[in-house]
Amino acid sequence: MKEKIATPIAREVVDGLIAQLGIQDFAKATIREVKQVAAMAEKESGVEFIKMEMGIPGLPAAQVGVKAQVQALEAGIAHSYPDIQGYPGLKREASRFVKAFIGVDIAAEGCVPVTGSMQGTFASFLTCSQADKRKDTVLFIDPGFPVQKMQLQVMGVKYETFDVYDFRGDRLRGKLEGYLAKGNICAIVYSNPNNPAWICLTEDELQAVGELATKYDCIVMEDLAYFAMDFRKDLSVPFEPPYQPTVARYTDNFMLLISGSKAFSYAGERIGVVCISNALFHRHFPDLSARYEGLPFGLVFSTRMLYALSSGTSHSAQYALAAMFRAASDGEYRFRDEVKVYGERAHRLKEIFLRHGFHVVYDRDGDEPVADGFYFTIGYKGMTSGELARELMYYGVSAICLITTGSHQEGLRVCTSFIEDHQYAQLEERMKIFEENNS
């Protein structure tokens, strides 16, 4: 048996820190725990970590938004409570932005500002889970964002989940119908592009989701946190196809969650919009009407759920998002040009990993290779998720296990947001040693 080459960080250092933090199964370590181990190991060893665990924007905030927000603050907006329905200027621009880049019509009244999509999903879960007493369960098309399940745990709402890995294409319809036919699903949740796999549901798959949502009368919550970031297509020209793919073309039972965090790098101000279809916004559900004085779905969402949660969304941040939406729809601000660097980073990182024996876990959308973007997934032959995540820590590389995202596949989620130019050479050197030690 050949002698192994010394790893950049001593195994005893990493193992000791994991034990010190009380992490019993590294496969189930949270993002924050992985981040903490990496930070402590970096400090103790003096070796720079290539940090791929955190899904935080690594680019400057869009200046058109910053300027508008500063102007709003200087004009004295901070002294006023925002309208619970949202700043009218933002509602108008959100409606226009949806038309420009998604190609669907949603009235301004149905575009409701939220304190980031996190609050948007929380309020949406509350509203959907109370709309029909017979439907008390949320269905996740996984892998997905783990905190959304934590939100349901906090509010005591049941959920079911399946890993879409083996159910792409025609198989998705049958898998979904198996759950929906039980009659207890109030909402279907997925992200598109997907966190963590960066898969994108195809038009056929979106059509299947939409048609089944109509057939079984459940609501689709489409999380567009990584809006228009499928870099295989040019989705950057307003009011011209191709548009951001969406279930909204195939059902009226939808809520679109659009965040300012990633597309506009505006994560710190916690701003987004939930865009509710015209039909759903005005729909009266008997159980909601009985509980909330006869209000329709959209007004329950805003004047009850959001009001109870935060009494509105940061006033000045709404001016920022309105300005970013307006500039994008006018063609003055090409937001995709700023964020496409994530795709370029993913391409270079994938090349390095693939060259040294790794494979991409979620690798295709139908007949197409998965896009390069904010995230991608890697696995290594003969290693479980936990083994691979721990082993990479010895090489100064941190990433999270797919098991924490609802995936049943062995592998890791890699985030490209914090990669710096000098780290490609570091990764190449370290993965060469990794391959020699593990081949």
C-alpha positions as a Markdown table, in Angstrom:
| # | Residue | x | y | z |
|---|---|---|---|---|
| 1 | Met | 0.0 | 0.0 | 0.0 |
| 2 | Lys | 1.5 | 3.3 | -1.1 |
| 3 | Glu | 2.2 | 6.0 | 1.5 |
| 4 | Lys | -0.2 | 8.9 | 1.5 |
| 5 | Ile | 1.0 | 12.4 | 0.7 |
| 6 | Ala | 0.6 | 14.9 | 3.6 |
| 7 | Thr | -2.6 | 16.9 | 3.3 |
| 8 | Pro | -2.4 | 20.7 | 3.4 |
| 9 | Ile | -4.1 | 20.7 | 6.9 |
| 10 | Ala | -3.3 | 17.9 | 9.4 |
| 11 | Arg | -6.1 | 15.5 | 9.8 |
| 12 | Glu | -5.8 | 15.7 | 13.6 |
| 13 | Val | -6.5 | 19.5 | 13.4 |
| 14 | Val | -9.8 | 19.0 | 11.5 |
| 15 | Asp | -10.9 | 15.9 | 13.5 |
| 16 | Gly | -10.2 | 17.7 | 16.8 |
| 17 | Leu | -12.2 | 20.7 | 15.8 |
| 18 | Ile | -15.2 | 18.6 | 14.7 |
| 19 | Ala | -15.1 | 16.8 | 18.0 |
| 20 | Gln | -14.7 | 20.0 | 19.9 |
| 21 | Leu | -17.9 | 21.4 | 18.3 |
| 22 | Gly | -19.8 | 18.2 | 19.1 |
| 23 | Ile | -20.6 | 17.3 | 15.5 |
| 24 | Gln | -21.3 | 13.6 | 15.6 |
| 25 | Asp | -22.2 | 13.0 | 12.0 |
| 26 | Phe | -20.4 | 15.4 | 9.6 |
| 27 | Ala | -22.8 | 14.4 | 6.8 |
| 28 | Lys | -25.5 | 16.3 | 8.8 |
| 29 | Ala | -23.4 | 19.3 | 9.7 |
| 30 | Thr | -25.2 | 22.5 | 9.0 |
| 31 | Ile | -23.8 | 25.3 | 6.8 |
| 32 | Arg | -22.9 | 27.3 | 9.9 |
| 33 | Glu | -21.2 | 24.4 | 11.5 |
| 34 | Val | -19.1 | 23.6 | 8.4 |
| 35 | Lys | -18.3 | 27.3 | 8.1 |
| 36 | Gln | -17.2 | 27.4 | 11.7 |
| 37 | Val | -14.9 | 24.3 | 11.4 |
| 38 | Ala | -13.3 | 25.9 | 8.2 |
| 39 | Ala | -12.7 | 29.2 | 10.0 |
| 40 | Met | -11.2 | 27.6 | 13.0 |
| 41 | Ala | -9.0 | 25.2 | 10.9 |
| 42 | Glu | -7.8 | 28.1 | 8.8 |
| 43 | Lys | -6.8 | 30.1 | 11.8 |
| 44 | Glu | -5.1 | 27.1 | 13.6 |
| 45 | Ser | -3.2 | 25.9 | 10.5 |
| 46 | Gly | -2.5 | 29.1 | 8.7 |
| 47 | Val | -3.7 | 27.5 | 5.5 |
| 48 | Glu | -6.2 | 29.5 | 3.4 |
| 49 | Phe | -9.5 | 27.7 | 2.9 |
| 50 | Ile | -11.3 | 27.6 | -0.4 |
| 51 | Lys | -14.8 | 28.3 | 1.0 |
| 52 | Met | -17.7 | 26.8 | -0.9 |
| 53 | Glu | -20.2 | 26.2 | 1.8 |
| 54 | Met | -22.1 | 29.5 | 2.1 |
| 55 | Gly | -24.6 | 30.7 | -0.5 |
| 56 | Ile | -24.0 | 34.4 | 0.0 |
| 57 | Pro | -23.6 | 36.8 | -2.9 |
| 58 | Gly | -20.0 | 37.6 | -3.5 |
| 59 | Leu | -20.5 | 40.7 | -5.7 |
| 60 | Pro | -21.2 | 44.4 | -4.9 |
| 61 | Ala | -24.8 | 45.5 | -4.5 |
| 62 | Ala | -26.4 | 47.0 | -7.6 |
| 63 | Gln | -25.6 | 50.7 | -7.5 |
| 64 | Val | -28.9 | 51.7 | -9.0 |
| 65 | Gly | -30.6 | 50.3 | -6.0 |
| 66 | Val | -28.2 | 51.8 | -3.5 |
| 67 | Lys | -28.6 | 55.3 | -5.0 |
| 68 | Ala | -32.4 | 55.1 | -4.9 |
| 69 | Gln | -32.4 | 53.8 | -1.3 |
| 70 | Val | -30.1 | 56.6 | -0.2 |
| 71 | Gln | -32.2 | 59.2 | -1.9 |
| 72 | Ala | -35.3 | 57.8 | -0.2 |
| 73 | Leu | -33.7 | 57.9 | 3.2 |
| 74 | Glu | -32.4 | 61.5 | 2.6 |
| 75 | Ala | -35.9 | 62.5 | 1.6 |
| 76 | Gly | -37.2 | 61.4 | 5.0 |
| 77 | Ile | -38.9 | 58.1 | 4.1 |
| 78 | Ala | -37.5 | 56.3 | 7.3 |
| 79 | His | -40.1 | 58.1 | 9.5 |
| 80 | Ser | -43.1 | 56.6 | 7.7 |
| 81 | Tyr | -44.5 | 53.1 | 8.1 |
| 82 | Pro | -44.8 | 51.5 | 4.6 |
| 83 | Asp | -48.2 | 50.5 | 3.3 |
| 84 | Ile | -48.8 | 46.9 | 4.2 |
| 85 | Gln | -49.6 | 46.3 | 0.5 |
| 86 | Gly | -46.3 | 47.8 | -0.4 |
| 87 | Tyr | -45.0 | 51.0 | -2.0 |
| 88 | Pro | -47.1 | 51.6 | -5.1 |
| 89 | Gly | -44.1 | 52.4 | -7.2 |
| 90 | Leu | -42.5 | 49.0 | -6.4 |
| 91 | Lys | -45.8 | 47.1 | -7.1 |
| 92 | Arg | -46.0 | 48.7 | -10.5 |
| 93 | Glu | -42.4 | 48.0 | -11.4 |
| 94 | Ala | -42.6 | 44.4 | -10.1 |
| 95 | Ser | -45.6 | 43.8 | -12.3 |
| 96 | Arg | -43.7 | 45.3 | -15.3 |
| 97 | Phe | -40.5 | 43.3 | -14.4 |
| 98 | Val | -42.5 | 40.0 | -14.4 |
| 99 | Lys | -43.9 | 40.9 | -17.8 |
| 100 | Ala | -40.5 | 41.9 | -19.2 |
| 101 | Phe | -38.5 | 38.9 | -18.0 |
| 102 | Ile | -41.1 | 36.1 | -17.4 |
| 103 | Gly | -43.6 | 37.1 | -20.1 |
| 104 | Val | -46.7 | 36.7 | -17.9 |
| 105 | Asp | -49.3 | 39.3 | -16.7 |
| 106 | Ile | -49.7 | 39.8 | -13.0 |
| 107 | Ala | -51.5 | 42.9 | -11.7 |
| 108 | Ala | -49.6 | 45.3 | -9.5 |
| 109 | Glu | -52.0 | 44.6 | -6.6 |
| 110 | Gly | -50.7 | 41.0 | -6.6 |
| 111 | Cys | -47.1 | 41.9 | -6.3 |
| 112 | Val | -46.5 | 42.2 | -2.6 |
| 113 | Pro | -43.1 | 43.3 | -1.1 |
| 114 | Val | -41.7 | 41.1 | 1.6 |
| 115 | Thr | -38.7 | 41.2 | 3.9 |
| 116 | Gly | -36.7 | 38.9 | 1.6 |
| 117 | Ser | -38.0 | 35.6 | 0.1 |
| 118 | Met | -37.5 | 34.0 | 3.5 |
| 119 | Gln | -40.4 | 36.0 | 4.9 |
| 120 | Gly | -42.2 | 35.5 | 1.6 |
| 121 | Thr | -42.1 | 31.7 | 2.0 |
| 122 | Phe | -43.1 | 31.9 | 5.7 |
| 123 | Ala | -46.2 | 34.0 | 4.9 |
| 124 | Ser | -47.0 | 31.9 | 1.9 |
| 125 | Phe | -46.8 | 28.6 | 3.9 |
| 126 | Leu | -49.1 | 30.1 | 6.5 |
| 127 | Thr | -51.7 | 31.2 | 3.9 |
| 128 | Cys | -51.6 | 28.0 | 1.9 |
| 129 | Ser | -51.8 | 25.7 | 4.9 |
| 130 | Gln | -54.9 | 27.5 | 6.2 |
| 131 | Ala | -56.8 | 27.8 | 2.9 |
| 132 | Asp | -58.4 | 24.3 | 3.1 |
| 133 | Lys | -58.5 | 22.3 | 6.4 |
| 134 | Arg | -58.4 | 19.1 | 4.4 |
| 135 | Lys | -55.1 | 20.1 | 2.9 |
| 136 | Asp | -52.5 | 20.3 | 5.7 |
| 137 | Thr | -49.3 | 19.2 | 4.0 |
| 138 | Val | -46.7 | 20.9 | 1.9 |
| 139 | Leu | -44.8 | 18.9 | -0.8 |
| 140 | Phe | -41.2 | 19.7 | -1.6 |
| 141 | Ile | -39.6 | 18.7 | -4.9 |
| 142 | Asp | -36.1 | 18.2 | -3.5 |
| 143 | Pro | -33.2 | 18.9 | -3.2 |
| 144 | Gly | -34.0 | 22.3 | -1.8 |
| 145 | Phe | -33.4 | 25.1 | 0.7 |
| 146 | Pro | -33.3 | 23.4 | 4.2 |
| 147 | Val | -34.6 | 26.5 | 6.1 |
| 148 | Gln | -38.0 | 26.2 | 4.3 |
| 149 | Lys | -38.6 | 22.9 | 6.1 |
| 150 | Met | -37.5 | 24.5 | 9.4 |
| 151 | Gln | -40.1 | 27.2 | 8.8 |
| 152 | Leu | -42.8 | 24.6 | 8.6 |
| 153 | Gln | -41.4 | 22.9 | 11.7 |
| 154 | Val | -41.7 | 26.3 | 13.5 |
| 155 | Met | -45.3 | 26.7 | 12.5 |
| 156 | Gly | -46.2 | 23.1 | 13.0 |
| 157 | Val | -47.2 | 22.3 | 9.4 |
| 158 | Lys | -46.6 | 18.9 | 8.0 |
| 159 | Tyr | -44.6 | 18.3 | 4.8 |
| 160 | Glu | -43.6 | 15.5 | 2.4 |
| 161 | Thr | -40.6 | 15.4 | 0.1 |
| 162 | Phe | -39.0 | 13.4 | -2.6 |
| 163 | Asp | -35.6 | 13.7 | -4.4 |
| 164 | Val | -36.3 | 14.6 | -8.1 |
| 165 | Tyr | -33.0 | 12.9 | -9.2 |
| 166 | Asp | -34.8 | 9.7 | -10.4 |
| 167 | Phe | -38.0 | 11.5 | -11.5 |
| 168 | Arg | -37.0 | 13.8 | -14.3 |
| 169 | Gly | -39.0 | 14.2 | -17.5 |
| 170 | Asp | -42.1 | 12.1 | -18.0 |
| 171 | Arg | -41.5 | 10.3 | -14.6 |
| 172 | Leu | -42.1 | 13.6 | -12.7 |
| 173 | Arg | -45.9 | 13.6 | -13.5 |
| 174 | Gly | -46.5 | 10.2 | -12.1 |
| 175 | Lys | -44.4 | 10.8 | -9.0 |
| 176 | Leu | -46.2 | 14.1 | -8.2 |
| 177 | Glu | -49.7 | 12.6 | -8.9 |
| 178 | Gly | -49.0 | 9.8 | -6.4 |
| 179 | Tyr | -48.7 | 12.5 | -3.7 |
| 180 | Leu | -51.5 | 14.8 | -4.9 |
| 181 | Ala | -54.1 | 12.1 | -5.3 |
| 182 | Lys | -54.1 | 11.6 | -1.5 |
| 183 | Gly | -55.9 | 15.0 | -1.3 |
| 184 | Asn | -53.8 | 16.5 | 1.6 |
| 185 | Ile | -51.3 | 18.6 | -0.3 |
| 186 | Cys | -51.9 | 22.4 | -0.1 |
| 187 | Ala | -48.7 | 23.6 | -1.8 |
| 188 | Ile | -45.8 | 22.4 | -4.0 |
| 189 | Val | -42.4 | 24.0 | -3.5 |
| 190 | Tyr | -39.3 | 24.0 | -5.6 |
| 191 | Ser | -36.6 | 26.5 | -6.7 |
| 192 | Asn | -35.7 | 27.1 | -10.4 |
| 193 | Pro | -32.8 | 27.2 | -11.0 |
| 194 | Asn | -32.4 | 24.9 | -8.1 |
| 195 | Asn | -30.5 | 25.3 | -4.8 |
| 196 | Pro | -28.4 | 23.2 | -4.4 |
| 197 | Ala | -28.3 | 21.2 | -7.7 |
| 198 | Trp | -28.7 | 24.0 | -10.2 |
| 199 | Ile | -31.0 | 21.8 | -12.2 |
| 200 | Cys | -33.8 | 23.7 | -14.1 |
| 201 | Leu | -37.1 | 22.1 | -14.6 |
| 202 | Thr | -37.9 | 21.8 | -18.3 |
| 203 | Glu | -41.0 | 23.2 | -20.0 |
| 204 | Asp | -42.5 | 19.7 | -20.1 |
| 205 | Glu | -41.8 | 19.3 | -16.4 |
| 206 | Leu | -43.3 | 22.7 | -15.5 |
| 207 | Gln | -46.3 | 21.9 | -17.6 |
| 208 | Ala | -46.8 | 18.7 | -15.6 |
| 209 | Val | -46.5 | 20.6 | -12.3 |
| 210 | Gly | -49.0 | 23.2 | -13.4 |
| 211 | Glu | -51.6 | 20.9 | -14.9 |
| 212 | Leu | -51.5 | 18.7 | -11.7 |
| 213 | Ala | -51.8 | 21.8 | -9.5 |
| 214 | Thr | -55.0 | 22.7 | -11.3 |
| 215 | Lys | -56.3 | 19.2 | -11.3 |
| 216 | Tyr | -55.8 | 18.7 | -7.6 |
| 217 | Asp | -56.3 | 22.3 | -6.6 |
| 218 | Cys | -53.1 | 23.0 | -4.8 |
| 219 | Ile | -50.8 | 26.1 | -5.0 |
| 220 | Val | -47.4 | 26.1 | -6.6 |
| 221 | Met | -44.8 | 28.2 | -4.7 |
| 222 | Glu | -42.1 | 28.8 | -7.3 |
| 223 | Asp | -38.9 | 30.1 | -5.7 |
| 224 | Leu | -37.0 | 32.3 | -8.2 |
| 225 | Ala | -34.2 | 33.2 | -5.9 |
| 226 | Tyr | -31.7 | 32.8 | -8.7 |
| 227 | Phe | -33.8 | 34.7 | -11.2 |
| 228 | Ala | -32.8 | 34.4 | -14.9 |
| 229 | Met | -29.5 | 32.8 | -13.9 |
| 230 | Asp | -29.7 | 29.8 | -16.3 |
| 231 | Phe | -26.7 | 31.0 | -18.4 |
| 232 | Arg | -27.3 | 28.5 | -21.2 |
| 233 | Lys | -29.9 | 31.0 | -22.6 |
| 234 | Asp | -29.9 | 34.8 | -23.0 |
| 235 | Leu | -32.7 | 35.7 | -20.7 |
| 236 | Ser | -31.4 | 39.3 | -20.4 |
| 237 | Val | -33.5 | 41.2 | -23.0 |
| 238 | Pro | -36.6 | 42.7 | -21.5 |
| 239 | Phe | -40.0 | 42.0 | -23.2 |
| 240 | Glu | -38.4 | 39.6 | -25.7 |
| 241 | Pro | -38.2 | 35.8 | -25.5 |
| 242 | Pro | -36.7 | 33.6 | -24.3 |
| 243 | Tyr | -38.2 | 34.3 | -20.9 |
| 244 | Gln | -37.5 | 32.9 | -17.4 |
| 245 | Pro | -39.2 | 29.5 | -17.4 |
| 246 | Thr | -42.2 | 29.3 | -15.1 |
| 247 | Val | -45.2 | 27.2 | -14.0 |
| 248 | Ala | -47.3 | 30.4 | -14.4 |
| 249 | Arg | -47.9 | 29.5 | -18.1 |
| 250 | Tyr | -49.7 | 26.3 | -17.1 |
| 251 | Thr | -51.8 | 27.1 | -14.0 |
| 252 | Asp | -53.5 | 30.0 | -12.2 |
| 253 | Asn | -52.6 | 28.4 | -8.8 |
| 254 | Phe | -49.2 | 30.0 | -8.4 |
| 255 | Met | -47.1 | 32.3 | -6.3 |
| 256 | Leu | -43.7 | 33.5 | -7.6 |
| 257 | Leu | -41.1 | 34.5 | -5.1 |
| 258 | Ile | -38.6 | 36.9 | -6.6 |
| 259 | Ser | -35.7 | 38.0 | -4.4 |
| 260 | Gly | -33.3 | 40.9 | -4.6 |
| 261 | Ser | -30.5 | 39.0 | -2.9 |
| 262 | Lys | -28.8 | 37.1 | -5.7 |
| 263 | Ala | -29.8 | 38.7 | -9.0 |
| 264 | Phe | -29.1 | 42.2 | -7.7 |
| 265 | Ser | -26.7 | 41.2 | -4.9 |
| 266 | Tyr | -29.0 | 43.1 | -2.4 |
| 267 | Ala | -29.1 | 40.4 | 0.2 |
| 268 | Gly | -28.3 | 42.7 | 3.2 |
| 269 | Glu | -31.4 | 44.8 | 2.8 |
| 270 | Arg | -33.8 | 41.8 | 2.9 |
| 271 | Ile | -36.1 | 42.7 | 0.1 |
| 272 | Gly | -38.1 | 40.7 | -2.4 |
| 273 | Val | -41.7 | 40.4 | -3.8 |
| 274 | Val | -44.2 | 37.6 | -3.8 |
| 275 | Cys | -46.2 | 37.8 | -7.0 |
| 276 | Ile | -49.6 | 36.1 | -6.7 |
| 277 | Ser | -51.6 | 35.2 | -9.8 |
| 278 | Asn | -54.6 | 37.4 | -10.5 |
| 279 | Ala | -57.0 | 34.5 | -10.1 |
| 280 | Leu | -55.5 | 33.3 | -6.8 |
| 281 | Phe | -55.2 | 36.8 | -5.4 |
| 282 | His | -59.0 | 37.3 | -5.6 |
| 283 | Arg | -60.1 | 33.8 | -4.8 |
| 284 | His | -62.2 | 33.2 | -1.7 |
| 285 | Phe | -61.4 | 30.0 | 0.2 |
| 286 | Pro | -64.2 | 29.1 | 2.7 |
| 287 | Asp | -61.8 | 28.3 | 5.5 |
| 288 | Leu | -59.8 | 31.5 | 5.0 |
| 289 | Ser | -63.1 | 33.5 | 4.8 |
| 290 | Ala | -64.3 | 32.1 | 8.0 |
| 291 | Arg | -61.1 | 32.8 | 9.8 |
| 292 | Tyr | -60.3 | 36.2 | 8.3 |
| 293 | Glu | -63.6 | 38.1 | 7.9 |
| 294 | Gly | -64.3 | 37.0 | 4.4 |
| 295 | Leu | -61.0 | 38.2 | 2.9 |
| 296 | Pro | -59.7 | 36.7 | -0.4 |
| 297 | Phe | -56.4 | 34.9 | -0.5 |
| 298 | Gly | -54.2 | 37.8 | -1.5 |
| 299 | Leu | -55.5 | 40.1 | 1.2 |
| 300 | Val | -55.1 | 37.4 | 3.8 |
| 301 | Phe | -51.5 | 37.1 | 2.7 |
| 302 | Ser | -50.8 | 40.8 | 3.0 |
| 303 | Thr | -53.2 | 42.3 | 5.6 |
| 304 | Arg | -53.1 | 39.4 | 8.0 |
| 305 | Met | -49.9 | 37.3 | 7.6 |
| 306 | Leu | -47.4 | 40.0 | 6.6 |
| 307 | Tyr | -49.0 | 42.5 | 9.0 |
| 308 | Ala | -48.7 | 40.1 | 11.9 |
| 309 | Leu | -45.1 | 39.2 | 11.0 |
| 310 | Ser | -43.5 | 42.6 | 10.5 |
| 311 | Ser | -46.1 | 45.3 | 9.8 |
| 312 | Gly | -44.6 | 45.8 | 6.4 |
| 313 | Thr | -41.3 | 45.7 | 4.5 |
| 314 | Ser | -38.4 | 48.2 | 4.9 |
| 315 | His | -39.6 | 51.3 | 3.3 |
| 316 | Ser | -36.3 | 52.5 | 1.8 |
| 317 | Ala | -35.4 | 49.0 | 0.5 |
| 318 | Gln | -38.7 | 49.0 | -1.5 |
| 319 | Tyr | -37.5 | 52.1 | -3.3 |
| 320 | Ala | -34.2 | 50.3 | -4.0 |
| 321 | Leu | -35.9 | 47.3 | -5.5 |
| 322 | Ala | -38.3 | 49.5 | -7.5 |
| 323 | Ala | -35.4 | 51.3 | -9.1 |
| 324 | Met | -33.6 | 48.0 | -9.9 |
| 325 | Phe | -36.7 | 46.6 | -11.5 |
| 326 | Arg | -37.3 | 49.8 | -13.5 |
| 327 | Ala | -33.8 | 50.0 | -14.8 |
| 328 | Ala | -33.8 | 46.3 | -15.7 |
| 329 | Ser | -37.1 | 46.6 | -17.6 |
| 330 | Asp | -35.9 | 49.7 | -19.4 |
| 331 | Gly | -32.8 | 47.9 | -20.5 |
| 332 | Glu | -30.6 | 50.4 | -18.7 |
| 333 | Tyr | -29.3 | 47.9 | -16.1 |
| 334 | Arg | -28.3 | 44.4 | -17.4 |
| 335 | Phe | -28.2 | 42.6 | -14.2 |
| 336 | Arg | -27.3 | 39.3 | -15.8 |
| 337 | Asp | -24.1 | 40.8 | -17.1 |
| 338 | Glu | -23.0 | 41.3 | -13.5 |
| 339 | Val | -23.9 | 37.9 | -12.1 |
| 340 | Lys | -22.8 | 35.7 | -15.0 |
| 341 | Val | -19.4 | 35.6 | -13.3 |
| 342 | Tyr | -20.9 | 32.8 | -11.2 |
| 343 | Gly | -21.3 | 30.7 | -14.3 |
| 344 | Glu | -17.8 | 31.3 | -15.4 |
| 345 | Arg | -16.5 | 30.3 | -11.9 |
| 346 | Ala | -18.5 | 27.1 | -11.9 |
| 347 | His | -17.2 | 26.2 | -15.3 |
| 348 | Arg | -13.5 | 26.5 | -14.2 |
| 349 | Leu | -14.2 | 24.8 | -10.8 |
| 350 | Lys | -16.0 | 21.8 | -12.5 |
| 351 | Glu | -13.1 | 21.3 | -14.9 |
| 352 | Ile | -10.7 | 21.0 | -12.0 |
| 353 | Phe | -12.8 | 18.6 | -10.0 |
| 354 | Leu | -13.6 | 16.4 | -13.1 |
| 355 | Arg | -10.0 | 16.3 | -14.0 |
| 356 | His | -9.2 | 14.7 | -10.7 |
| 357 | Gly | -11.8 | 11.9 | -10.5 |
| 358 | Phe | -14.9 | 13.7 | -9.3 |
| 359 | His | -18.2 | 13.6 | -11.0 |
| 360 | Val | -21.2 | 16.0 | -11.2 |
| 361 | Val | -24.1 | 14.4 | -9.3 |
| 362 | Tyr | -27.1 | 16.3 | -10.7 |
| 363 | Asp | -25.7 | 16.6 | -14.2 |
| 364 | Arg | -28.6 | 17.0 | -16.7 |
| 365 | Asp | -31.8 | 18.7 | -17.5 |
| 366 | Gly | -33.5 | 16.4 | -20.0 |
| 367 | Asp | -31.0 | 16.1 | -22.9 |
| 368 | Glu | -28.9 | 19.1 | -21.8 |
| 369 | Pro | -26.0 | 19.2 | -19.4 |
| 370 | Val | -26.9 | 21.2 | -16.3 |
| 371 | Ala | -26.0 | 24.9 | -16.5 |
| 372 | Asp | -23.0 | 26.5 | -14.9 |
| 373 | Gly | -24.1 | 28.8 | -12.1 |
| 374 | Phe | -24.2 | 29.8 | -8.5 |
| 375 | Tyr | -24.1 | 26.1 | -7.3 |
| 376 | Phe | -23.2 | 22.7 | -8.6 |
| 377 | Thr | -22.9 | 19.3 | -7.1 |
| 378 | Ile | -19.9 | 16.9 | -6.9 |
| 379 | Gly | -19.4 | 13.3 | -5.8 |
| 380 | Tyr | -16.4 | 11.0 | -5.6 |
| 381 | Lys | -16.4 | 7.3 | -6.2 |
| 382 | Gly | -16.5 | 5.1 | -3.2 |
| 383 | Met | -17.2 | 8.0 | -0.7 |
| 384 | Thr | -20.3 | 8.9 | 1.1 |
| 385 | Ser | -21.3 | 12.5 | 1.5 |
| 386 | Gly | -20.0 | 12.7 | 5.0 |
| 387 | Glu | -16.7 | 11.0 | 4.1 |
| 388 | Leu | -16.1 | 13.3 | 1.2 |
| 389 | Ala | -17.0 | 16.5 | 3.0 |
| 390 | Arg | -14.6 | 15.6 | 5.9 |
| 391 | Glu | -11.8 | 14.5 | 3.5 |
| 392 | Leu | -12.0 | 17.7 | 1.6 |
| 393 | Met | -11.6 | 19.7 | 4.8 |
| 394 | Tyr | -8.1 | 18.2 | 5.1 |
| 395 | Tyr | -7.3 | 19.9 | 1.8 |
| 396 | Gly | -8.7 | 23.2 | 2.9 |
| 397 | Val | -11.9 | 22.9 | 0.9 |
| 398 | Ser | -15.3 | 23.4 | 2.6 |
| 399 | Ala | -18.7 | 22.4 | 1.2 |
| 400 | Ile | -22.0 | 21.0 | 2.5 |
| 401 | Cys | -23.5 | 17.5 | 2.2 |
| 402 | Leu | -26.4 | 17.0 | -0.1 |
| 403 | Ile | -28.3 | 15.0 | 2.5 |
| 404 | Thr | -29.0 | 18.3 | 4.4 |
| 405 | Thr | -30.9 | 19.6 | 1.3 |
| 406 | Gly | -33.3 | 16.6 | 1.1 |
| 407 | Ser | -31.2 | 14.8 | -1.5 |
| 408 | His | -30.7 | 11.0 | -1.3 |
| 409 | Gln | -27.6 | 11.2 | -3.5 |
| 410 | Glu | -24.0 | 10.9 | -2.1 |
| 411 | Gly | -22.3 | 14.2 | -2.8 |
| 412 | Leu | -21.7 | 17.8 | -1.9 |
| 413 | Arg | -23.1 | 21.2 | -2.8 |
| 414 | Val | -20.4 | 23.6 | -4.1 |
| 415 | Cys | -21.1 | 27.4 | -4.1 |
| 416 | Thr | -19.1 | 29.6 | -6.4 |
| 417 | Ser | -19.8 | 33.0 | -4.8 |
| 418 | Phe | -16.6 | 33.5 | -2.8 |
| 419 | Ile | -14.1 | 32.0 | -5.2 |
| 420 | Glu | -11.2 | 34.3 | -5.9 |
| 421 | Asp | -8.9 | 34.2 | -9.0 |
| 422 | His | -5.8 | 32.9 | -7.1 |
| 423 | Gln | -7.8 | 30.0 | -5.7 |
| 424 | Tyr | -8.1 | 28.0 | -9.0 |
| 425 | Ala | -4.4 | 27.2 | -8.9 |
| 426 | Gln | -4.7 | 26.3 | -5.2 |
| 427 | Leu | -7.6 | 24.0 | -5.9 |
| 428 | Glu | -5.8 | 22.4 | -8.8 |
| 429 | Glu | -2.8 | 21.7 | -6.6 |
| 430 | Arg | -4.8 | 20.3 | -3.7 |
| 431 | Met | -7.1 | 18.1 | -5.8 |
| 432 | Lys | -4.0 | 16.6 | -7.5 |
| 433 | Ile | -2.9 | 15.5 | -4.1 |
| 434 | Phe | -6.4 | 14.4 | -3.2 |
| 435 | Glu | -6.6 | 12.2 | -6.3 |
| 436 | Glu | -3.2 | 10.6 | -5.6 |
| 437 | Asn | -4.2 | 9.9 | -2.0 |
| 438 | Asn | -7.6 | 8.5 | -2.9 |
| 439 | Ser | -7.1 | 6.7 | -6.2 |
